[in-house]
Amino acid sequence: MEDSEGFNPVLDDMTSSMNVDVVVKPDGRLWFFHDRPIEGDVSWIEYDQSDQTMTFVNEAGQIQDLGVRATTIMQPYLLKSEMAYMVFVENGKVKAVNEVVITVK
């Protein structure tokens, strides 16, 4: 849904345009490995524990759902997460790593 100036506040699910792997450790450390650039710089990630979704919010205010739900096994670890690492991997090489705040609602 674009506004009159062509701005789309809600982007397609991330997994519809790229491969994404999620790694979460028992201590809450969290990584998102993706194989295509993400539209805009991610300002923060919201984890909704009620529906187990993760939504990325970029600096322009656009939101993008991950496109897959967190598993029940991941939930207690995600509740401990405060930061996540966005790792862009292209042709098997790490091109960029960004640290992003994650909030839980």
VMD Tcl script that builds the backbone (N, CA, C; Angstrom):
set m [mol new atoms 315]
animate dup $m
set s [atomselect $m all]
$s set {name element resname resid chain x y z} {
  {N N MET 1 A 0.845 -1.179 0.000}
  {CA C MET 1 A 0.000 0.000 0.000}
  {C C MET 1 A 0.890 1.240 0.000}
  {N N GLU 2 A 0.961 1.907 -1.112}
  {CA C GLU 2 A 1.785 3.103 -1.231}
  {C C GLU 2 A 0.952 4.343 -0.970}
  {N N ASP 3 A 1.601 5.388 -0.438}
  {CA C ASP 3 A 0.891 6.642 -0.275}
  {C C ASP 3 A 0.966 7.417 -1.590}
  {N N SER 4 A 0.489 8.646 -1.604}
  {CA C SER 4 A 0.431 9.427 -2.842}
  {C C SER 4 A 1.808 9.744 -3.417}
  {N N GLU 5 A 2.856 9.638 -2.602}
  {CA C GLU 5 A 4.206 9.920 -3.073}
  {C C GLU 5 A 4.995 8.650 -3.375}
  {N N GLY 6 A 4.319 7.484 -3.368}
  {CA C GLY 6 A 4.981 6.229 -3.697}
  {C C GLY 6 A 5.691 5.565 -2.534}
  {N N PHE 7 A 5.502 6.088 -1.327}
  {CA C PHE 7 A 6.129 5.505 -0.138}
  {C C PHE 7 A 5.290 4.340 0.345}
  {N N ASN 8 A 5.908 3.180 0.528}
  {CA C ASN 8 A 5.207 1.993 1.004}
  {C C ASN 8 A 5.634 1.736 2.441}
  {N N PRO 9 A 4.737 1.937 3.432}
  {CA C PRO 9 A 5.140 1.752 4.828}
  {C C PRO 9 A 5.306 0.292 5.246}
  {N N VAL 10 A 4.694 -0.629 4.489}
  {CA C VAL 10 A 4.789 -2.049 4.825}
  {C C VAL 10 A 5.427 -2.782 3.650}
  {N N LEU 11 A 6.599 -3.330 3.878}
  {CA C LEU 11 A 7.324 -4.060 2.839}
  {C C LEU 11 A 6.915 -5.528 2.854}
  {N N ASP 12 A 7.150 -6.219 1.751}
  {CA C ASP 12 A 6.884 -7.661 1.689}
  {C C ASP 12 A 7.735 -8.387 2.718}
  {N N ASP 13 A 7.260 -9.552 3.137}
  {CA C ASP 13 A 8.030 -10.368 4.074}
  {C C ASP 13 A 9.452 -10.559 3.570}
  {N N MET 14 A 10.394 -10.524 4.495}
  {CA C MET 14 A 11.798 -10.650 4.149}
  {C C MET 14 A 12.088 -11.949 3.394}
  {N N THR 15 A 11.481 -13.050 3.829}
  {CA C THR 15 A 11.766 -14.344 3.207}
  {C C THR 15 A 11.197 -14.464 1.799}
  {N N SER 16 A 10.375 -13.506 1.371}
  {CA C SER 16 A 9.863 -13.550 -0.001}
  {C C SER 16 A 10.878 -13.035 -1.007}
  {N N SER 17 A 11.912 -12.337 -0.537}
  {CA C SER 17 A 12.894 -11.768 -1.461}
  {C C SER 17 A 14.332 -12.222 -1.205}
  {N N MET 18 A 14.536 -13.017 -0.147}
  {CA C MET 18 A 15.894 -13.458 0.169}
  {C C MET 18 A 15.843 -14.673 1.075}
  {N N ASN 19 A 16.965 -15.361 1.151}
  {CA C ASN 19 A 17.118 -16.446 2.123}
  {C C ASN 19 A 17.561 -15.829 3.441}
  {N N VAL 20 A 16.924 -16.265 4.521}
  {CA C VAL 20 A 17.268 -15.764 5.851}
  {C C VAL 20 A 17.390 -16.957 6.793}
  {N N ASP 21 A 18.492 -17.010 7.504}
  {CA C ASP 21 A 18.677 -18.012 8.551}
  {C C ASP 21 A 18.759 -17.276 9.882}
  {N N VAL 22 A 18.087 -17.833 10.878}
  {CA C VAL 22 A 18.070 -17.236 12.213}
  {C C VAL 22 A 18.801 -18.169 13.161}
  {N N VAL 23 A 19.729 -17.604 13.920}
  {CA C VAL 23 A 20.456 -18.365 14.933}
  {C C VAL 23 A 20.267 -17.644 16.261}
  {N N VAL 24 A 19.780 -18.385 17.254}
  {CA C VAL 24 A 19.650 -17.816 18.592}
  {C C VAL 24 A 20.281 -18.790 19.576}
  {N N LYS 25 A 21.078 -18.242 20.471}
  {CA C LYS 25 A 21.777 -19.042 21.475}
  {C C LYS 25 A 21.011 -18.975 22.804}
  {N N PRO 26 A 21.200 -19.941 23.680}
  {CA C PRO 26 A 20.489 -19.944 24.971}
  {C C PRO 26 A 20.684 -18.676 25.801}
  {N N ASP 27 A 21.812 -17.985 25.611}
  {CA C ASP 27 A 22.039 -16.754 26.379}
  {C C ASP 27 A 21.380 -15.530 25.736}
  {N N GLY 28 A 20.660 -15.727 24.613}
  {CA C GLY 28 A 19.949 -14.636 23.959}
  {C C GLY 28 A 20.673 -14.018 22.784}
  {N N ARG 29 A 21.921 -14.421 22.526}
  {CA C ARG 29 A 22.608 -13.884 21.351}
  {C C ARG 29 A 21.847 -14.309 20.096}
  {N N LEU 30 A 21.672 -13.369 19.169}
  {CA C LEU 30 A 20.796 -13.584 18.022}
  {C C LEU 30 A 21.444 -13.061 16.746}
  {N N TRP 31 A 21.392 -13.885 15.696}
  {CA C TRP 31 A 21.934 -13.503 14.391}
  {C C TRP 31 A 20.896 -13.766 13.316}
  {N N PHE 32 A 20.834 -12.853 12.345}
  {CA C PHE 32 A 20.052 -13.044 11.125}
  {C C PHE 32 A 21.033 -13.013 9.965}
  {N N PHE 33 A 21.192 -14.120 9.279}
  {CA C PHE 33 A 22.051 -14.201 8.103}
  {C C PHE 33 A 21.158 -14.067 6.878}
  {N N HIS 34 A 21.467 -13.118 5.983}
  {CA C HIS 34 A 20.639 -12.894 4.794}
  {C C HIS 34 A 21.539 -12.756 3.568}
  {N N ASP 35 A 21.001 -13.171 2.411}
  {CA C ASP 35 A 21.827 -13.209 1.201}
  {C C ASP 35 A 21.532 -12.093 0.199}
  {N N ARG 36 A 20.720 -11.138 0.577}
  {CA C ARG 36 A 20.447 -9.960 -0.258}
  {C C ARG 36 A 20.398 -8.738 0.663}
  {N N PRO 37 A 20.729 -7.574 0.113}
  {CA C PRO 37 A 20.650 -6.368 0.945}
  {C C PRO 37 A 19.212 -6.132 1.424}
  {N N ILE 38 A 19.087 -5.601 2.617}
  {CA C ILE 38 A 17.785 -5.274 3.185}
  {C C ILE 38 A 17.468 -3.830 2.821}
  {N N GLU 39 A 16.200 -3.594 2.456}
  {CA C GLU 39 A 15.798 -2.241 2.059}
  {C C GLU 39 A 15.874 -1.299 3.259}
  {N N GLY 40 A 16.721 -0.291 3.165}
  {CA C GLY 40 A 16.895 0.665 4.255}
  {C C GLY 40 A 17.700 0.073 5.398}
  {N N ASP 41 A 18.214 0.933 6.248}
  {CA C ASP 41 A 18.955 0.488 7.425}
  {C C ASP 41 A 17.967 0.121 8.524}
  {N N VAL 42 A 18.111 -1.082 9.070}
  {CA C VAL 42 A 17.214 -1.531 10.140}
  {C C VAL 42 A 17.551 -0.761 11.409}
  {N N SER 43 A 16.542 -0.097 11.973}
  {CA C SER 43 A 16.733 0.674 13.206}
  {C C SER 43 A 16.517 -0.190 14.434}
  {N N TRP 44 A 15.509 -1.077 14.373}
  {CA C TRP 44 A 15.271 -1.999 15.471}
  {C C TRP 44 A 14.432 -3.160 14.975}
  {N N ILE 45 A 14.374 -4.207 15.797}
  {CA C ILE 45 A 13.580 -5.401 15.513}
  {C C ILE 45 A 12.603 -5.576 16.668}
  {N N GLU 46 A 11.365 -5.895 16.335}
  {CA C GLU 46 A 10.362 -6.174 17.364}
  {C C GLU 46 A 10.027 -7.660 17.340}
  {N N TYR 47 A 10.132 -8.294 18.501}
  {CA C TYR 47 A 9.695 -9.683 18.629}
  {C C TYR 47 A 8.374 -9.675 19.381}
  {N N ASP 48 A 7.327 -10.181 18.740}
  {CA C ASP 48 A 6.004 -10.264 19.361}
  {C C ASP 48 A 5.844 -11.679 19.889}
  {N N GLN 49 A 5.908 -11.822 21.200}
  {CA C GLN 49 A 5.869 -13.162 21.788}
  {C C GLN 49 A 4.498 -13.806 21.682}
  {N N SER 50 A 3.428 -13.026 21.526}
  {CA C SER 50 A 2.092 -13.619 21.442}
  {C C SER 50 A 1.873 -14.354 20.119}
  {N N ASP 51 A 2.378 -13.788 19.009}
  {CA C ASP 51 A 2.218 -14.494 17.736}
  {C C ASP 51 A 3.545 -15.001 17.170}
  {N N GLN 52 A 4.604 -14.832 17.946}
  {CA C GLN 52 A 5.946 -15.354 17.625}
  {C C GLN 52 A 6.482 -14.842 16.288}
  {N N THR 53 A 6.232 -13.553 15.995}
  {CA C THR 53 A 6.730 -12.946 14.763}
  {C C THR 53 A 7.842 -11.960 15.079}
  {N N MET 54 A 8.678 -11.713 14.075}
  {CA C MET 54 A 9.735 -10.719 14.181}
  {C C MET 54 A 9.557 -9.717 13.055}
  {N N THR 55 A 9.524 -8.444 13.434}
  {CA C THR 55 A 9.305 -7.368 12.482}
  {C C THR 55 A 10.500 -6.423 12.532}
  {N N PHE 56 A 10.983 -6.053 11.367}
  {CA C PHE 56 A 12.127 -5.159 11.230}
  {C C PHE 56 A 11.598 -3.772 10.877}
  {N N VAL 57 A 12.104 -2.753 11.562}
  {CA C VAL 57 A 11.692 -1.377 11.318}
  {C C VAL 57 A 12.920 -0.616 10.834}
  {N N ASN 58 A 12.808 -0.005 9.643}
  {CA C ASN 58 A 13.970 0.718 9.122}
  {C C ASN 58 A 13.912 2.200 9.474}
  {N N GLU 59 A 14.976 2.921 9.113}
  {CA C GLU 59 A 15.113 4.329 9.506}
  {C C GLU 59 A 14.022 5.203 8.908}
  {N N ALA 60 A 13.383 4.766 7.816}
  {CA C ALA 60 A 12.296 5.530 7.201}
  {C C ALA 60 A 10.943 5.215 7.833}
  {N N GLY 61 A 10.933 4.263 8.785}
  {CA C GLY 61 A 9.689 3.887 9.434}
  {C C GLY 61 A 8.948 2.751 8.746}
  {N N GLN 62 A 9.538 2.187 7.703}
  {CA C GLN 62 A 8.913 1.056 7.027}
  {C C GLN 62 A 9.083 -0.199 7.872}
  {N N ILE 63 A 8.073 -1.063 7.822}
  {CA C ILE 63 A 8.141 -2.309 8.570}
  {C C ILE 63 A 8.188 -3.489 7.607}
  {N N GLN 64 A 8.916 -4.515 8.027}
  {CA C GLN 64 A 9.063 -5.715 7.204}
  {C C GLN 64 A 9.077 -6.921 8.130}
  {N N ASP 65 A 8.104 -7.787 7.949}
  {CA C ASP 65 A 8.035 -9.010 8.747}
  {C C ASP 65 A 9.092 -9.994 8.250}
  {N N LEU 66 A 9.620 -10.793 9.155}
  {CA C LEU 66 A 10.595 -11.802 8.759}
  {C C LEU 66 A 9.981 -12.794 7.777}
  {N N GLY 67 A 8.734 -13.175 8.022}
  {CA C GLY 67 A 8.064 -14.101 7.111}
  {C C GLY 67 A 7.959 -15.516 7.639}
  {N N VAL 68 A 8.568 -15.777 8.769}
  {CA C VAL 68 A 8.432 -17.072 9.440}
  {C C VAL 68 A 8.277 -16.807 10.933}
  {N N ARG 69 A 7.605 -17.701 11.596}
  {CA C ARG 69 A 7.411 -17.565 13.049}
  {C C ARG 69 A 8.584 -18.204 13.802}
  {N N ALA 70 A 8.841 -17.655 14.958}
  {CA C ALA 70 A 9.837 -18.262 15.844}
  {C C ALA 70 A 9.264 -19.575 16.354}
  {N N THR 71 A 10.117 -20.523 16.586}
  {CA C THR 71 A 9.654 -21.799 17.127}
  {C C THR 71 A 9.476 -21.688 18.641}
  {N N THR 72 A 8.702 -22.586 19.192}
  {CA C THR 72 A 8.476 -22.612 20.635}
  {C C THR 72 A 9.793 -22.801 21.391}
  {N N ILE 73 A 10.691 -23.581 20.831}
  {CA C ILE 73 A 12.000 -23.807 21.465}
  {C C ILE 73 A 12.803 -22.516 21.525}
  {N N MET 74 A 12.673 -21.648 20.515}
  {CA C MET 74 A 13.429 -20.395 20.467}
  {C C MET 74 A 12.909 -19.347 21.446}
  {N N GLN 75 A 11.626 -19.407 21.779}
  {CA C GLN 75 A 10.993 -18.318 22.524}
  {C C GLN 75 A 11.709 -17.913 23.818}
  {N N PRO 76 A 12.060 -18.839 24.719}
  {CA C PRO 76 A 12.712 -18.378 25.958}
  {C C PRO 76 A 14.053 -17.692 25.695}
  {N N TYR 77 A 14.737 -18.080 24.650}
  {CA C TYR 77 A 16.017 -17.456 24.305}
  {C C TYR 77 A 15.799 -16.069 23.708}
  {N N LEU 78 A 14.757 -15.938 22.864}
  {CA C LEU 78 A 14.452 -14.639 22.266}
  {C C LEU 78 A 14.045 -13.623 23.325}
  {N N LEU 79 A 13.393 -14.080 24.384}
  {CA C LEU 79 A 12.980 -13.171 25.448}
  {C C LEU 79 A 14.182 -12.570 26.167}
  {N N LYS 80 A 15.338 -13.208 26.083}
  {CA C LYS 80 A 16.569 -12.699 26.693}
  {C C LYS 80 A 17.317 -11.735 25.775}
  {N N SER 81 A 16.955 -11.733 24.492}
  {CA C SER 81 A 17.699 -10.944 23.499}
  {C C SER 81 A 17.500 -9.451 23.688}
  {N N GLU 82 A 18.594 -8.734 23.582}
  {CA C GLU 82 A 18.563 -7.275 23.612}
  {C C GLU 82 A 19.161 -6.691 22.339}
  {N N MET 83 A 20.065 -7.453 21.723}
  {CA C MET 83 A 20.715 -7.023 20.487}
  {C C MET 83 A 20.692 -8.187 19.498}
  {N N ALA 84 A 20.670 -7.843 18.231}
  {CA C ALA 84 A 20.754 -8.850 17.175}
  {C C ALA 84 A 21.808 -8.393 16.175}
  {N N TYR 85 A 22.367 -9.341 15.469}
  {CA C TYR 85 A 23.353 -9.036 14.443}
  {C C TYR 85 A 22.768 -9.401 13.086}
  {N N MET 86 A 22.719 -8.421 12.194}
  {CA C MET 86 A 22.269 -8.624 10.825}
  {C C MET 86 A 23.527 -8.876 9.997}
  {N N VAL 87 A 23.647 -10.081 9.447}
  {CA C VAL 87 A 24.860 -10.473 8.726}
  {C C VAL 87 A 24.500 -10.690 7.261}
  {N N PHE 88 A 25.006 -9.818 6.391}
  {CA C PHE 88 A 24.779 -9.932 4.951}
  {C C PHE 88 A 25.896 -10.785 4.365}
  {N N VAL 89 A 25.507 -11.927 3.791}
  {CA C VAL 89 A 26.467 -12.865 3.208}
  {C C VAL 89 A 26.189 -12.952 1.709}
  {N N GLU 90 A 27.224 -12.704 0.918}
  {CA C GLU 90 A 27.101 -12.775 -0.547}
  {C C GLU 90 A 28.184 -13.687 -1.090}
  {N N ASN 91 A 27.775 -14.675 -1.862}
  {CA C ASN 91 A 28.713 -15.647 -2.431}
  {C C ASN 91 A 29.604 -16.281 -1.358}
  {N N GLY 92 A 29.013 -16.588 -0.219}
  {CA C GLY 92 A 29.730 -17.268 0.848}
  {C C GLY 92 A 30.649 -16.378 1.669}
  {N N LYS 93 A 30.645 -15.059 1.403}
  {CA C LYS 93 A 31.512 -14.138 2.147}
  {C C LYS 93 A 30.679 -13.102 2.883}
  {N N VAL 94 A 31.077 -12.810 4.113}
  {CA C VAL 94 A 30.389 -11.787 4.901}
  {C C VAL 94 A 30.725 -10.418 4.315}
  {N N LYS 95 A 29.679 -9.696 3.918}
  {CA C LYS 95 A 29.852 -8.365 3.328}
  {C C LYS 95 A 29.608 -7.249 4.339}
  {N N ALA 96 A 28.712 -7.514 5.299}
  {CA C ALA 96 A 28.402 -6.484 6.297}
  {C C ALA 96 A 27.788 -7.135 7.526}
  {N N VAL 97 A 28.076 -6.540 8.678}
  {CA C VAL 97 A 27.467 -6.959 9.947}
  {C C VAL 97 A 26.982 -5.694 10.644}
  {N N ASN 98 A 25.708 -5.677 11.001}
  {CA C ASN 98 A 25.140 -4.541 11.715}
  {C C ASN 98 A 24.506 -5.027 13.011}
  {N N GLU 99 A 24.748 -4.286 14.068}
  {CA C GLU 99 A 24.174 -4.590 15.367}
  {C C GLU 99 A 22.877 -3.781 15.506}
  {N N VAL 100 A 21.792 -4.463 15.879}
  {CA C VAL 100 A 20.479 -3.832 15.936}
  {C C VAL 100 A 19.810 -4.186 17.265}
  {N N VAL 101 A 19.142 -3.223 17.861}
  {CA C VAL 101 A 18.383 -3.434 19.096}
  {C C VAL 101 A 17.158 -4.278 18.784}
  {N N ILE 102 A 16.831 -5.206 19.679}
  {CA C ILE 102 A 15.604 -5.981 19.557}
  {C C ILE 102 A 14.745 -5.711 20.787}
  {N N THR 103 A 13.476 -5.453 20.536}
  {CA C THR 103 A 12.531 -5.215 21.625}
  {C C THR 103 A 11.532 -6.369 21.655}
  {N N VAL 104 A 11.003 -6.642 22.840}
  {CA C VAL 104 A 10.030 -7.724 23.006}
  {C C VAL 104 A 8.715 -7.102 23.446}
  {N N LYS 105 A 7.647 -7.510 22.771}
  {CA C LYS 105 A 6.321 -7.031 23.199}
  {C C LYS 105 A 5.394 -8.186 23.452}
}
mol reanalyze $m
mol bondsrecalc $m
mol representation Tube
mol addrep $m
